[in-house]
Amino acid sequence: MLKGFTKAEKSWMLYDWANSAFATLVAAVILPIYFKEVAQMGGVGDVNATAYWGYATSFGTLLCAVLAPFLGALGDFGGMKKRMFAVFLALGVASTCLLALAGDWRTLALLYVLGTLGFNGSCVYYDSFLLDVTSEERMDRVSTLGYALGYIGGSTIPLIFALLLIQFGDRVGVSTLAATRFSFVLTGVWWLVFSVPMLRHVSQRHGRASGGPLLRETLAGMASTCKKILGNRRVLFFVIAYFFYIDGVGTIIHMATVFGASRGLGSMEMMVVLLVVQVVAFPFAILYGRLSGRFGARRMILFGIATYVVVCAVGYRLETMRDFLVLAALVGTAQGGIQALSRSYYGKLIPAEQASEYFGFFDVFGKFSAVVGPALFGLAAQLTGQTSYGALAVMAMFLVGGAIFALLVPKD
C-alpha cells in the first residue's frame, strides 16, 4: 500500500497512525463513557453529564482556535515548525497518560482539555508539513492515505486491545476500572512511539527568515495573511464552508458515545459501533483519494457532505442496535475522505512558504466549529431533555456548508 511513496511521505502519514489513538480512544470512545460514569458517581445527572462533556470539548477546542493563527505564523520561521510540533506532542502525550491517575470528573475534564490542546496544536504543524513532504499532484493521495492509516492503525488496533481488556480483563485479574485507566496509558505510549518517524524524517523545507523580533514579525505575518485570505474569494469562501460542514463532522465524533448512552446503548455496544466506523473508514478514505483523481476533490467533498446529511436524518430516529450499525457504516464511508480531501484541497490553494500560517487560520475555522457544535448539542439536550434534537442542528450545519461550497467557491 505504501509502495512508491518517499520516506518523508510515509513518515508524515504515520503520524495519523500515531495520533488517531487519542482521537478515538480518548476523545471519542473510552473517556466520554468513563467521564460520564465518574460524573454520575459524583452526583451529576445524565443530561448534565452529557452537557458537561460537550462544554469541556468546546473549551478545549476554543483554546486551540484562539492560539492557532499565532502558532501557525510562528511555525513558518525556519526551524520553528519541528520544535513547536514536538512541544505540543509532549503536552498531548503527558496529559493523556495522566488521565489514568485522575479520580474525579473535574480533573478528567482538565486533562482532556490539555490533551486536546496538545493534539490540535501538533496538528496545526502536522497539516502544514504536507506541503513540505509532497507535491501538489500527489497531495490528495498522500492526505487520504494518511487518514486511512489512522483508521486502520491508531483508531483500530489499540481500540480492539482496549475493548478486549475491558470486557474480559476480569478473567485474568484486571478490573474494568484498571483496564480503562490502562487504555489511557496505552494511548499515550502509542502516540509517542509512532511519532518518532515524523520527528526523524520530516523536515521543514519551506519557510521564511526572521529579520527582527520574533513576536513582532509573527503578529505582522498574521495580519498580512488575514488580509490575503479576505482578498482571495476562493480561499475565503472555502474556509467559511469548511467551518459549517466540519462542525457536523466534529460534533458527531465528539458526541457519538454520550449520545448512544442516552439512547440506551451499553458501553460495549457503543465501542463495537465505533469500531465499525474505523473499519469502514479505512478503505473508503483510500477510495476518496482515488476517486478525487477522476472526479476532482471538490465533487468528492460535496458527496461526503450529502452523505452526512443522510447520517443526521438517520440519527434523529435511532432506536435499535441495528440502526446504530447502519449509521456507523454510513459515517465510515465519508468521515476520513471528507477530512483528508478538505486538508489537501486547502493545501493547493495556499503558498508553501506560509503553509503553517495559512493552516493556522484553517484550524481557526475548523476549531471554532468544534466549539459551536458540541456546545449547541449540550444546550439542546438541556433545554429539551432529549439528546436526539442535536441531530437536527448538525444537519443544518452540513446543509449550510454544502450550499456555500457548491454556490460560492469558484471552481478550478
C-alpha positions as CSV (number, residue, x, y, z in Angstrom):
1,M,0.0,0.0,0.0
2,L,2.9,2.4,0.8
3,K,5.0,1.3,-2.3
4,G,6.1,4.3,-4.3
5,F,6.0,6.8,-1.5
6,T,9.1,8.6,-0.2
7,K,10.4,8.1,3.3
8,A,9.3,11.6,4.2
9,E,5.7,11.0,2.9
10,K,5.5,7.7,4.8
11,S,6.8,9.2,8.0
12,W,4.3,12.0,7.7
13,M,1.4,9.6,7.0
14,L,2.4,7.6,10.1
15,Y,1.6,10.5,12.4
16,D,-2.1,9.9,11.6
17,W,-1.5,6.3,12.7
18,A,0.1,7.7,15.9
19,N,-2.3,10.5,17.0
20,S,-5.6,8.7,15.9
21,A,-5.3,6.7,19.1
22,F,-6.0,9.9,21.1
23,A,-8.8,10.9,18.7
24,T,-10.5,7.6,19.0
25,L,-9.8,6.1,22.5
26,V,-9.7,9.3,24.4
27,A,-11.9,11.9,22.6
28,A,-14.5,9.6,21.1
29,V,-14.8,6.2,22.9
30,I,-13.4,5.4,26.3
31,L,-13.0,8.8,28.0
32,P,-16.5,10.0,27.2
33,I,-18.0,6.9,28.7
34,Y,-15.7,6.9,31.7
35,F,-16.2,10.6,32.2
36,K,-20.0,10.2,32.2
37,E,-19.8,7.3,34.7
38,V,-17.4,9.2,37.0
39,A,-19.6,12.3,36.8
40,Q,-22.8,10.3,37.7
41,M,-21.0,8.6,40.6
42,G,-20.2,12.2,41.8
43,G,-23.9,13.1,41.8
44,V,-24.2,14.6,38.3
45,G,-27.4,13.7,36.4
46,D,-27.4,12.0,32.9
47,V,-28.3,15.1,30.9
48,N,-25.9,17.4,32.8
49,A,-23.1,14.9,32.4
50,T,-23.7,14.9,28.6
51,A,-23.7,18.7,28.6
52,Y,-20.5,19.0,30.7
53,W,-18.7,16.7,28.3
54,G,-19.8,19.0,25.4
55,Y,-18.7,22.1,27.3
56,A,-15.3,20.6,28.0
57,T,-14.9,19.7,24.4
58,S,-15.9,23.2,23.3
59,F,-13.5,24.9,25.8
60,G,-10.5,22.7,24.7
61,T,-11.1,23.5,21.0
62,L,-11.7,27.2,21.8
63,L,-8.2,27.4,23.2
64,C,-6.8,25.8,20.1
65,A,-8.9,28.1,17.8
66,V,-7.6,31.2,19.6
67,L,-4.0,30.1,19.5
68,A,-3.9,28.5,16.1
69,P,-3.1,31.6,13.9
70,F,-0.3,32.7,16.2
71,L,1.1,29.1,16.4
72,G,0.9,28.8,12.6
73,A,2.6,32.1,12.0
74,L,5.4,31.2,14.4
75,G,5.9,27.9,12.7
76,D,6.6,29.4,9.3
77,F,10.0,30.8,10.5
78,G,12.9,28.5,9.6
79,G,13.4,25.7,12.2
80,M,10.4,26.5,14.3
81,K,7.8,24.2,12.9
82,K,9.5,21.0,14.1
83,R,10.2,22.5,17.6
84,M,6.7,23.6,18.1
85,F,5.3,20.3,16.8
86,A,7.4,18.5,19.5
87,V,6.2,20.8,22.3
88,F,2.6,20.1,21.6
89,L,3.2,16.4,21.0
90,A,4.8,16.2,24.5
91,L,1.8,18.1,26.1
92,G,-0.7,15.8,24.5
93,V,1.1,12.5,25.4
94,A,1.7,13.6,29.1
95,S,-1.9,14.8,29.6
96,T,-3.2,11.5,28.1
97,C,-1.1,9.3,30.4
98,L,-2.1,11.4,33.5
99,L,-5.8,10.6,32.8
100,A,-5.0,7.2,34.4
101,L,-4.4,8.9,37.7
102,A,-7.5,11.2,37.7
103,G,-10.2,10.3,40.2
104,D,-12.9,12.9,39.7
105,W,-14.7,14.3,36.7
106,R,-13.3,17.8,37.0
107,T,-9.7,16.5,36.8
108,L,-10.6,14.4,33.9
109,A,-12.1,17.4,32.1
110,L,-8.9,19.5,32.8
111,L,-6.6,16.8,31.5
112,Y,-8.8,16.2,28.5
113,V,-8.7,20.0,27.7
114,L,-4.8,19.9,27.9
115,G,-4.7,16.7,25.8
116,T,-6.9,18.3,23.2
117,L,-4.7,21.4,23.1
118,G,-1.6,19.1,22.6
119,F,-3.4,17.1,19.9
120,N,-4.8,20.0,17.9
121,G,-1.6,22.2,18.4
122,S,0.5,19.4,16.9
123,C,-1.9,19.0,14.0
124,V,-1.5,22.7,13.0
125,Y,2.1,21.9,12.2
126,Y,1.4,18.3,11.0
127,D,-1.1,19.5,8.4
128,S,1.3,22.3,7.2
129,F,4.1,19.7,6.8
130,L,2.0,18.2,3.9
131,L,3.5,20.9,1.6
132,D,7.0,20.0,2.8
133,V,6.8,16.3,2.1
134,T,5.0,16.0,-1.2
135,S,4.0,17.7,-4.5
136,E,0.6,19.2,-5.4
137,E,-0.1,16.3,-7.8
138,R,0.4,13.7,-5.0
139,M,-1.3,15.7,-2.2
140,D,-4.7,14.2,-2.4
141,R,-3.4,10.6,-2.3
142,V,-0.9,11.3,0.5
143,S,-3.5,13.1,2.6
144,T,-6.2,10.4,2.2
145,L,-3.8,7.6,2.8
146,G,-2.7,9.3,6.0
147,Y,-6.2,9.3,7.2
148,A,-6.7,5.6,6.1
149,L,-3.6,4.6,8.1
150,G,-5.0,6.4,11.1
151,Y,-8.3,4.5,10.9
152,I,-6.7,1.0,10.5
153,G,-3.9,1.7,12.9
154,G,-4.3,4.1,15.7
155,S,-8.1,4.0,15.6
156,T,-8.5,0.3,15.4
157,I,-5.6,-1.8,16.8
158,P,-5.3,-0.1,20.3
159,L,-9.1,0.2,20.4
160,I,-9.6,-3.6,19.9
161,F,-7.0,-4.3,22.5
162,A,-8.6,-1.9,25.0
163,L,-12.1,-3.4,24.3
164,L,-10.9,-6.9,24.9
165,L,-9.2,-5.9,28.1
166,I,-12.2,-4.0,29.4
167,Q,-14.6,-6.8,28.5
168,F,-12.5,-9.9,29.6
169,G,-9.8,-8.5,31.8
170,D,-11.5,-9.7,35.0
171,R,-10.8,-13.3,33.8
172,V,-7.0,-12.5,34.3
173,G,-7.5,-10.4,37.4
174,V,-7.8,-7.0,35.7
175,S,-10.8,-5.0,36.8
176,T,-12.8,-2.8,34.4
177,L,-11.5,0.3,36.2
178,A,-7.9,-0.8,35.9
179,A,-8.4,-1.7,32.2
180,T,-10.0,1.6,31.4
181,R,-7.1,3.5,33.1
182,F,-4.5,1.3,31.3
183,S,-6.1,2.3,28.0
184,F,-5.2,5.9,28.6
185,V,-1.5,4.9,29.2
186,L,-1.6,2.7,26.1
187,T,-2.9,5.7,24.1
188,G,-0.1,8.0,25.2
189,V,2.6,5.4,24.6
190,W,1.2,4.5,21.2
191,W,1.0,8.2,20.2
192,L,4.6,8.8,21.3
193,V,6.2,5.7,19.7
194,F,4.7,6.1,16.3
195,S,5.5,9.8,16.2
196,V,9.3,9.0,16.1
197,P,9.5,8.7,12.3
198,M,7.8,12.1,11.9
199,L,10.4,13.6,14.2
200,R,13.3,11.9,12.5
201,H,12.5,12.0,8.8
202,V,10.2,15.1,8.2
203,S,11.9,18.5,7.8
204,Q,10.7,22.0,7.1
205,R,11.6,22.8,3.5
206,H,9.5,25.9,3.1
207,G,9.6,28.9,5.4
208,R,10.9,32.4,5.9
209,A,13.8,34.0,7.7
210,S,13.3,36.2,10.7
211,G,14.7,39.7,10.3
212,G,13.7,41.2,13.7
213,P,11.9,40.4,17.0
214,L,10.1,37.1,16.5
215,L,6.9,38.2,18.3
216,R,6.5,41.3,16.3
217,E,7.2,39.5,13.0
218,T,4.8,36.7,13.9
219,L,1.9,39.2,14.7
220,A,2.7,41.1,11.5
221,G,2.6,37.9,9.5
222,M,-0.8,37.0,11.0
223,A,-2.2,40.4,9.9
224,S,-0.8,40.0,6.4
225,T,-2.1,36.5,5.9
226,C,-5.6,37.5,7.2
227,K,-5.7,40.3,4.6
228,K,-4.7,37.9,1.9
229,I,-7.4,35.4,2.9
230,L,-10.0,38.1,2.9
231,G,-8.9,39.2,-0.6
232,N,-8.9,35.7,-2.1
233,R,-12.5,34.7,-2.8
234,R,-11.8,31.0,-3.3
235,V,-9.9,30.6,-0.1
236,L,-12.3,32.8,1.9
237,F,-15.5,31.0,0.9
238,F,-13.9,27.6,1.2
239,V,-12.9,28.1,4.8
240,I,-16.3,29.5,5.6
241,A,-18.0,26.5,4.1
242,Y,-15.5,24.3,5.9
243,F,-16.5,25.9,9.2
244,F,-20.0,24.8,8.7
245,Y,-19.7,21.3,7.4
246,I,-16.7,20.3,9.6
247,D,-18.8,21.4,12.5
248,G,-21.1,18.4,11.9
249,V,-18.2,16.0,11.4
250,G,-16.5,17.1,14.7
251,T,-19.8,17.1,16.7
252,I,-20.6,13.6,15.6
253,I,-17.1,12.4,16.5
254,H,-17.1,14.0,20.0
255,M,-20.7,13.4,21.0
256,A,-21.4,9.9,19.5
257,T,-20.8,7.9,22.6
258,V,-22.6,10.1,25.1
259,F,-25.5,10.3,22.5
260,G,-25.5,6.5,22.3
261,A,-25.6,6.1,26.0
262,S,-28.6,8.4,26.2
263,R,-30.4,6.2,23.6
264,G,-29.9,3.1,25.7
265,L,-26.7,1.5,24.2
266,G,-24.3,-0.1,26.7
267,S,-20.6,0.6,26.8
268,M,-19.5,-2.4,24.8
269,E,-22.2,-1.9,22.2
270,M,-21.1,1.7,21.6
271,M,-17.5,0.6,21.3
272,V,-18.5,-2.0,18.7
273,V,-20.4,0.6,16.8
274,L,-17.4,2.9,16.7
275,L,-15.1,0.1,15.7
276,V,-17.4,-0.4,12.7
277,V,-16.8,3.2,11.8
278,Q,-13.0,2.8,11.9
279,V,-13.0,-0.4,9.8
280,V,-15.3,1.0,7.1
281,A,-13.4,4.3,7.1
282,F,-10.1,2.7,6.2
283,P,-10.9,1.6,2.6
284,F,-13.3,4.5,1.9
285,A,-10.6,7.1,2.8
286,I,-8.3,5.5,0.2
287,L,-11.3,5.3,-2.2
288,Y,-12.0,9.0,-1.8
289,G,-8.3,9.7,-2.7
290,R,-8.5,7.6,-5.8
291,L,-11.9,9.0,-6.9
292,S,-10.7,12.6,-6.4
293,G,-8.2,11.9,-9.2
294,R,-11.1,11.0,-11.5
295,F,-13.9,13.4,-10.4
296,G,-12.0,16.0,-8.5
297,A,-11.7,16.8,-4.8
298,R,-14.5,19.4,-5.0
299,R,-17.1,16.8,-6.1
300,M,-16.0,14.2,-3.6
301,I,-16.2,16.7,-0.7
302,L,-19.7,17.6,-1.8
303,F,-20.6,13.9,-1.9
304,G,-19.3,13.5,1.6
305,I,-21.4,16.4,2.8
306,A,-24.5,14.8,1.2
307,T,-23.7,11.5,2.9
308,Y,-23.6,13.3,6.3
309,V,-27.0,14.9,5.7
310,V,-28.4,11.3,5.4
311,V,-26.5,10.3,8.5
312,C,-28.2,13.1,10.5
313,A,-31.6,12.1,9.2
314,V,-31.0,8.5,10.3
315,G,-29.5,9.6,13.6
316,Y,-32.6,11.6,14.6
317,R,-34.7,8.4,14.7
318,L,-32.2,5.9,16.1
319,E,-33.9,3.1,18.1
320,T,-32.1,-0.3,17.8
321,M,-28.6,-1.6,17.7
322,R,-29.1,-2.3,14.0
323,D,-29.9,1.3,13.4
324,F,-26.7,2.3,15.1
325,L,-24.7,-0.2,13.0
326,V,-26.2,1.2,9.8
327,L,-25.4,4.7,11.0
328,A,-21.8,3.7,11.8
329,A,-21.3,2.3,8.3
330,L,-22.6,5.5,6.7
331,V,-20.3,7.6,8.8
332,G,-17.4,5.5,8.0
333,T,-17.9,5.9,4.2
334,A,-17.4,9.7,4.5
335,Q,-15.5,10.6,7.7
336,G,-11.9,10.1,6.6
337,G,-12.4,11.1,3.0
338,I,-14.1,14.5,3.7
339,Q,-11.4,15.5,6.3
340,A,-8.5,14.3,4.2
341,L,-9.6,16.0,0.9
342,S,-10.5,19.2,2.8
343,R,-6.9,19.3,4.0
344,S,-5.3,18.7,0.6
345,Y,-7.8,20.9,-1.2
346,Y,-6.9,23.8,1.0
347,G,-3.2,23.0,0.7
348,K,-3.4,23.5,-3.0
349,L,-4.8,27.0,-2.6
350,I,-2.1,28.4,-0.3
351,P,1.6,29.4,-0.7
352,A,4.1,26.7,0.5
353,E,6.3,29.2,2.3
354,Q,3.4,30.3,4.5
355,A,1.8,26.9,5.0
356,S,1.8,26.9,8.8
357,E,0.4,30.4,9.0
358,Y,-2.4,29.6,6.5
359,F,-3.1,26.3,8.2
360,G,-3.3,28.2,11.5
361,F,-6.2,30.2,10.1
362,F,-7.7,27.0,8.6
363,D,-7.7,25.5,12.1
364,V,-9.4,28.6,13.4
365,F,-12.4,27.8,11.2
366,G,-12.2,24.1,12.0
367,K,-11.8,24.5,15.7
368,F,-14.4,27.2,16.2
369,S,-16.9,24.9,14.5
370,A,-16.0,22.3,17.1
371,V,-16.6,24.9,19.8
372,V,-20.1,25.7,18.4
373,G,-21.3,22.1,17.6
374,P,-20.8,20.3,20.9
375,A,-22.0,23.4,22.9
376,L,-25.2,23.5,20.8
377,F,-25.6,19.8,21.2
378,G,-25.3,20.1,25.0
379,L,-27.6,23.2,25.1
380,A,-30.3,21.4,23.0
381,A,-30.1,18.4,25.4
382,Q,-30.6,20.6,28.5
383,L,-33.4,22.7,27.0
384,T,-35.4,19.9,25.6
385,G,-34.4,17.0,27.8
386,Q,-33.8,14.9,24.7
387,T,-30.4,14.5,23.0
388,S,-31.9,13.4,19.7
389,Y,-32.7,17.1,18.8
390,G,-29.0,17.7,18.4
391,A,-29.0,15.7,15.1
392,L,-31.2,18.4,13.5
393,A,-28.9,21.2,14.4
394,V,-26.0,19.2,13.0
395,M,-27.9,18.6,9.7
396,A,-28.4,22.3,9.3
397,M,-24.7,22.9,9.6
398,F,-24.0,20.4,6.8
399,L,-26.7,21.9,4.6
400,V,-25.3,25.5,5.0
401,G,-21.7,24.4,4.5
402,G,-22.6,22.4,1.4
403,A,-24.6,25.3,-0.1
404,I,-21.7,27.8,0.4
405,F,-19.2,25.4,-1.1
406,A,-21.3,24.5,-4.1
407,L,-22.5,28.0,-4.9
408,L,-19.8,30.4,-3.7
409,V,-16.5,28.7,-4.0
410,P,-15.2,29.2,-7.6
411,K,-14.4,26.0,-9.5
412,D,-10.8,25.1,-10.6
